């Protein structure tokens, strides 16, 4: 079985022991660091090794926030999911961490189920980004030469949506950045818009590690057979526009445009905010929320 390499950074030996015990039967290869300086040295030696980082906030020499800033400032580390471990759970502290790039949170003292669920969520996001980015290669370079144009796609399944996201990312100035946001919007359109999976349902499905199976099952239902999602790509001299419309009733999109501290410890619910923050210059929802337009300035 493939083992996911995880970097665990904490200055308390007891915390490292607890994490190692909690994850001893999981398919993870753990590397331990005692502070941010040691972690940074490890990352410089093996920059592309780790699939996620469990990072303590308060440490001597180099704390978690300082290391986080260094990681997010370098392209080769920017997409590693950071799970920030902290005993400081005030809204101010959470917002500070979110703005710095920590989109996953764990509070101390540790809870075994929470660590496992959060790691599964972070690793899913990392593996998805890696797989999609690997599909972006030099043979697609010609697509970036499109100066003006429009394309229109129709799809039903999550697999189809991800494939279209990879294609359209090649038409953007920063494909690896665009593909993350596009995939998040497409996933939301499929699971919520077409399949009707609610926020609460997804929380339970992720906790039971059966979200993918439920998506596949609902895609096979006759009631969803004719539900289609559209993506329109347009490009002119000033910007690229990507408009996604799903057949659902919409949702309260305003609640998800930023990372709400009250949801910081959930295993999901950060995709739209991350797309808005990291992938696009502008993100606009229209009507009841079943149509979203992403803008990339050129």
N, C-alpha and C positions, 0 to 999 in steps of 0.2 A: 504494500500500500504506500502511495506517495505521502511523504511527510512534509508538511508546510513549515518552512523555517521562520521562527518567531524570535524577535529580539526583545528581551525583558530587561527594563532599566529601573533599578530601585536601589537605594543606598542602605536599606534595611535587610540584612540576611534572612530574618524571619519571614519577611514578605516574599522573598525569592523562594524560600522553601515551601511556603503555602501554595504559591502559584505552580511550582513544579509538581507538588503533590496533586493539586486539582487537575492538572493537565497530563498526568503521567500515563493515562490510558488513551489519550487522544492522539491522532495522527500528526503530532507536531514535533519538530526538532527545535528545542529551546536553546538559545544562547543568552547567557546572563551577563549584565554589565552593572557595575556598582554606582555609576554616576554618568552624567552627560558627557564628560570628557572621554571616559572609557568607551561609551557607546559610539561617540563620533569617530574615534580611532578605528573601531570595528567596522563601521560603515564605510570609512575611507578605504579600508583594506579589501572589503567585499561589498561594493556599492550596489550590486544588483541581486544580492542574495535573499533579502528578507521580504516576506509577504505581508507582515504586519509588525507593529512595534507597540508593546505594552509599556507605557512611559509614566513614571512617577513625576508628579509636579514639583515637589519640594525635595531638593538634593543639594549637597555641598558641591563646590567647584563649578559645576554647570548644572543648573536646574532644568526641569522639564520644559518650561516655556522658552528658555534660551536655545535649547536643543531643537525644539519644535520650529523656531524661527529659522535656524540654520538649515533644517531639512526642507522646509517649504521654499527656501530661497534658491535651491539648486534643482535643476531639471531632473536629474537622475534619481532624486529622492522624493520628488514632489507628490507622486501618486502612491506612495506607501501609506496605507491606512494607519493612523496614529490613534491608539486608545489611551486617553489620558486618565491616569489613576490619581485620585485626589480625595483628601478629607475636606477640602474647601468646596462646598456645594452651593454657595450663594449665587444668585443670578448674575451678579457682577463678574464673579470669577468664571462662571460658565461661559458668559458672553465673551470674555477676554480670550478664553481658550478656543472657542468657536471661530472667532475672528482671526486667530493665529493659525487655524487649520486643523484643530483637533475636533473632528466630527463624530467621535465616539467617546463616551465617558463612562467611567466606573468609579464608584465611591468606596472608600475604605470605611469599616473593615470589609474584606472581600467576601463575596457570595459565590459559591462554586457555579451554580446555574447561570448567574449573570455573566461571569467571565466566559463560560463556554458559549452562551448565546451571542454575546457581543463579538467574540472572536469569529464565530461562524459567519456572522453578518459582514464583518470587515473583510474576511478572506473571500467571501463570495464576491464582494465589490472589487477586490484586487484581481481576482482571477478573471472576472468579466472584463475588466479594463485591459488586462494583459492579453487575453484572447482576441479582443477586438483590435487592439493596437497592432498585434502581430499580423493582422490581415491587411494592414496599410503598408504597402511596399512600393518600390521604385517603379513597378510596372503601371502604377496608377498616377504617376507624375503628370502624364498628359492631361488628366482631368482638371488639374489646377490651372490649365491654360485657357479654360473656358472663361471668356471675358463677359459675355452677356448670355442669358438664357433662362429657361424654365423647364422643370421636370416635375412629373406628377406620379406618385406611387400609391397603390392600394394594397393593404395586407390585412391578415387576420391574426396570425400567431405571433408569439414572442420571438420565435426563431426567425421568422420572416422580417420582423421589425428590426432585430439586431443586425441582420444582413444588410438591410437598407441603410441603417445608421452607419455601418462601416463604409459603404459606398459613398454616402453623402459627406462623411467626414473627410474623404479624400478631396472634396471640392472646397474645403475650408483651408485658410492659411495655416492653422495649427491643428492637423488632423487628430493627434492623440488627445488634445484638449477638447476638441469638439465632440469626439465620439463618446466621451463620458457623459456630457450633458444630453446629447441626443438619445443615448440609450436610457437614461433616467426618464426622459419625457415619454419615450416609446413604451417603456415598462409601465409607467403610470397609466398611459392610454389603454394598454391591454388589460392589466389586472384590475384596475378600477373602472375604466370606461366601458370596456367590452364585457368583462367577466364579473363585474360587480363585487369584487373582493374588497371588503371594508378595511379601514385602518385597524380596528379591533381584531378582525379575523386574521389579518396578516400577522399581527403580533403573536397570536396563538399558533399560527401555522409555522412561523419561524422558530418559536420556542419548541415545537414538536419536531422540527427539522423536516417538514413535509410540504413546504410552500411550493416547490417546483412540481411535485406530484399533483397538488391541487390545481395549479394553473393548467397542467396538461389535461387533467380530467375535465375541467370546465370548458376547455377549448373543444373537446369532443362532444359536448352536449348539443342536441339538435337546436335548442333555443338560441345558441350562439353561432350557429352555422353560417348565418347570413350577415353577421355583424362585421363591418369593415371599418378600418382606420385609414385615413388618407394623410399623405405627407406631400406638401408642395414646396419645391426648392426654386427660388428665384435669385438671380444675381445681376447687379448692375455695377456701374463704376464706383458707387459709394459703399454698398453693403451687400451682404448675403442675408436672405430671409428664408427661414424654415418654419412652415406652418403645419401643425399636426392637429387633426380633428378626429375625435372618437365618437361613437354612437351613444355614449352614456348620458346620464342626466346632469353631469357636472358635479362640482364640489366647491367647498369654501377655499378657493385657491389662495386667498389673502393670508390664510393662517400658515401657509407652507413656503412663502417666498423668502422668509428668513428662518434661521435655526432658532426655534423657540426653546429657551432654557428648560421649560417644563417637559420637553420631549428629548432633552439631551441624553437621557439614560435609556431611551427606547432603542431597540435593535434596528429600527428603520424610521422613515419619515423625514430624512434629510436630503433626499435626492433632488427635489425641485430647488431647494435653497442652494445646494452645491452647484447645480447647473447654472443658476442665476449668478452665483458668486464667482465661479471658476471658468465656465465654458463660453458664456455669451456676454456681449456688451449690454444687451437689453433682453428682457423676457416679459412678454405681455400676454395675459389671459383675456379672452373675449367672452362676452355673453355669460352663460352660466358656468363657465370653466371647462367646457369640453373642447375648446379650441385654444391652442397656445401658439404664439409666434415668437421665435428666437431670432435675434438680430446679431450679426457679426459685422463690425465695421471693417472696411478695407483701407 
